[in-house]
Amino acid sequence: MRQRLHLRPRQRRVALLVTALFAAVAAAFAPALASNADEITIQAVSHKSPFDCNKTFWANNWIDSPAHSPQNTIDWQTYGSDAINGENVRATAGGTAYFYNEGSTSYGKWVQIIHSDGTRTRYAHLDTMVGSVGTSRSVSQGTIIGTVGSTGGSTAPHLHYEQRNASGTVVTPVVEGVQVPYGSKKAITSTNACGSTNPYTPQEVCGSGYTVIDSQAVTGGRVYLLYNSGNGYNCVTTIKSTSIGTASAVSASLQVEGGTMTTDSGSYAYYAGPIRKSAANSCVKWGGSVGSSTYLSGFEHCG
């Protein structure tokens, strides 16, 4: 039979003090452990720079000031002679993009992307956005979501960028494998959209509500015909599959029977179009080209 150990009053006081000391130490380390866990969470999704391939800009994780909030986020700024104003803003990782506008305060025009693991990124002070306020759309890493501006509570053109964990807590940003700790400033070169895959889909080009109803391959790309049953409009775009990101000859054309042909033709990096026309209960002729490879349909899709 085990005997109970009886402590004298002084021994009990010492034991209680030791227990309290261990509890205090554990409590002191608990927030640090939780913070480290939050920062690791964001690494489940790999993030590229939010800019075009080979673009270099300053990633500035400012020390707190009244003009920069929340703490531990990046203000992307002009680097050297390459001004950031008007630059394309791309998704740093794939997910679902949501579009907002705070007007002349706070983030101004901004986008939040929720990624596959529940983490999220925010892109603020945008000049333009590819989606309407209150809408959402699926995006891939490299998809253009807007352009750099100075809307909201901004005093000069820049891109405010955040990485948050699944709980919504801001974490130390890691872009292109480079960690940008609080109080640091680093020049980072983008590898976003440098691959052979076009970051645009025909639905992204034509807009919300459009569905692909036909397509035709041409050498170096594909021509798409889309329809929006909500407003009765057709849309045509030609998406390149070669020379992605490099300007080259591409075109898209659309004609409603009884009307004239409209063509968008030029030297484009990713696609031609979109061309949209009201075509409910009408036949359409559509086509496009990449380089010298051309397609043009007869009048079809009448209805």
N, C-alpha and C positions, 0 to 999 in steps of 0.2 A: 504494500500500500504506500502511495507517494505521500510524503509529508508536505504540508503547506509551509512555504517560507515566510516567516514573519519579519518585517522590516521595522527597525526602530524609527521614531519620528524624523530624525536627522537624515537617515538613509532614504526614507520615503520622499523627503523634500529634494534630495539630490537626484533621485530617480525621476521625479516629476520635471525637474529642470532640464535633465538630459532629454527626456521625451519632447518637451516644448522646443528645445533647441533643434532637434531633428525635424520637427514639424515646420519650424520657421524656415530652415534651410530648404526643405522640400517645396514649401510655398514660394520661396524666392526663385527657385529654378523652374517651377512649373510654367510661368508665362514664357520664359525663354524657349522651353521645349515646344510649347504650343506654337510660338512664332516660327521656329525652325520648321515645324511640320507644315505650317501654312506655306512657307516659301518653297518647300519641296513639291507641294501639290501642283503648283503651276507648271512644273517641269514635265508633267504627264503629256502635255502638248508642246511641241517644238514651235517656236515663233521666229519668223523671219522679219526683216525690216519692213515697215509699212510703205515703202517707196519702190519705184521702178528699179529694174535690174541695173546694178552697177552705180546707182546713185549713192553719194556719201553725204550725210548730214550729221550735225552734232546731236548727240543724245545727252541732254542736260537734266540730271536728277537734282534739282535745286535743293539747297538747305532752306527750311521753311521761311517764308516771307508772306506778308499779307496778300501778295499777288499770286501765290502759287499754293494751291490746295487741290486734293489732299497730299499729304507727305508721301514721299517715296514713289513719285510718278515722273515720267519723262516729258520735258518740253523739247521737241525736235526743232532745230533751228538751222538757219543758213550756214553752210560750210564753204569757206573760201569765196569764190566768185559765183557759186551756184546758189541762186536765191531760191528759198523754199516756197515762196508764195505761188499758189496755183498748181503746185505739183500734185500728181495723182496720189491718192491715199489708198493703199491696198490692205486687204485682210492679212494679218500676220499669221493666222491659222484659220482653218475651215470651221464652219459652224452656221448658226442662224443669226442673221443681222437684223437689228431693230433700229428704226430711224426716229429721231427726236429733234425738237427745236425749242430752246429756252428763250428765244428772242434775243434781246440786247443784254441779257444777264447770264451769269454762270457759264455753262458749256457752249451756249449758242446752239448752232446746228451740230449734232453729235450722233454717233452710232455706237451701239453696244453689240458685240458679237458674243454669243454664248456657245462655247465649244463642246466637243463630244464628252468631255469628262466633267462638265458642269462649271469649269473655270470660264472666265470672261475677260474680254479686252474692251477698252473704251477709246474712242477717237473723237476729239472735241475741237471746237472753234472752226469747223469746216466752212468753206465758202459754198460748196455745192455737195449734194448727196444724190446717189443714184436711185434712192427709194423715197417715196412720199412719207411725210410725217405720219406716224401711227401704223405704218405697214412693216412687214418683215419679209425676209427672203433667205433662202439657202445660199451660202457663198463658199467658195473654195479658197485655200491659201493662194493669195495673189490676185483675187478678184478685186477690181476697183470698186470702192464704196463711196468715194467722194474726192474732193480736192481741198488742198490746204487753204485756209483763209484766216480771218481774224474776227469771227462773229462772237457774240456773247461778251463776257467780261474779259476781253483780250485787248492789249494795247499795241500789238504788232503781230504780223503774220507768223504763225508757228502751228505745230500740231501737238496738242496735249494728248498724251498716251498713257493708259493705265493697264496693268495686269492685276487681276483679282482672283482669289481662290473661289471654290464653289460656294463658300459662305458669304462671299461679297467683300472680304477683307483685302485691302491693297497689299500686294507683296512686292518684294524687290524684283524689278523687271530683268528678264534675260532675253536678249534679242540677237539672232545670228550666233547663238552660243556664247555671247558676251554678257556677263552680268554687269549691270549699271547700278552700283550701290548708292545709297543716299549720300548726297554731297559730292558726287563725281560727275565728270563730263567727258564723254568719249565720242570720237568720230567713228561711225559705223557705216560700212559699205553694204548695200543691199544685194542679196542673191535672190530676191523675190521675183517670180515670173521670169526667171532666166532659162527655164527648161524648155522643152519642145512642146509642152501642152499649153494650148490657148486658155487663159484664165477666164474667158468669157463664154457664156452659154447663149443660145439664141433668145431664151426667155429673159435673161438679164439685159440683153441689148434692146429688145422690143418693149419690155416692161411688164408690170403686173397684169394678170388676166389673159395673157397671150399663150396659146398652146400650139406646138408644132403640128401641122397637118400634112406637110410634105417636105421633102428635101432631095437634093441632087448633088452628088459628088462632082467636083471639078479638080483638076490637078492642082494640088496645093491648098485645098480647102473644101468647103461644102456650102451650098446655097440653101437657105431655109425659108419656107413659107409658113407663117403663123396666122392664127385667127383668134380674135377676141369676141366670144359670143355675147359678152355684156354690152358692147357698143357697136358690133357689126363691122369692125375694122380688120383688114388684113395687114400683115407686116412682113417685109422681106429684109433679110440680112445675109451677108456672105461672111463666114467665119474662116479665117486662115488656119492652116495646119502646118505651114512651113514659113520660115523667116519670121517666127513669132517675135514681136517686139521691135522688128526692123521695118521701116516704112518701105512698102512695095505696092505695085499696081493691084488694085482690087476694086470691084464694083458690085452694086446691087440695083435691081430694076423692078418696077411694079407698074402695071397698067390695068385699070378697070375698064371692061368692055364699054365702048362708047366714049371713053376719055382718052387722055394722052399718056404716053409713057413717061414716068419719072425715074431718073437714074442718079445714083450717088456714085461717082467715080473719082478716084484719086489715089494718092500714095499713102497708105495707112499701115499702121503697125499691127493691128489685130483684126479689124473687120470693116466692112462697108455697110452703110445704112445706119439706123433703121429707116425704111421707107414705109409709112403707114397711110392707108387710104380706106375710106368708107366703101364697103363692098357687099353689104347685106343684099342677098337675092341677086347678085351679079356674078358674072364670070370674070376671072382675072388671068392676066398673062404675067409671068414672073421669071426672074433669072438673075444671073450674076456671073462674075469672072474673077479669077486669080491669075495674074499675068496674061498669057495668051489663051488659057483654057477657059471656055465660055459655055454657059448653058442658058437657053431661053425656051420656055414652055409655049404651048399654044394656049388659047383661052380655055380655062378649065375651072374646076372647083366652083361651079355655079350653084349658089344656094345660100 
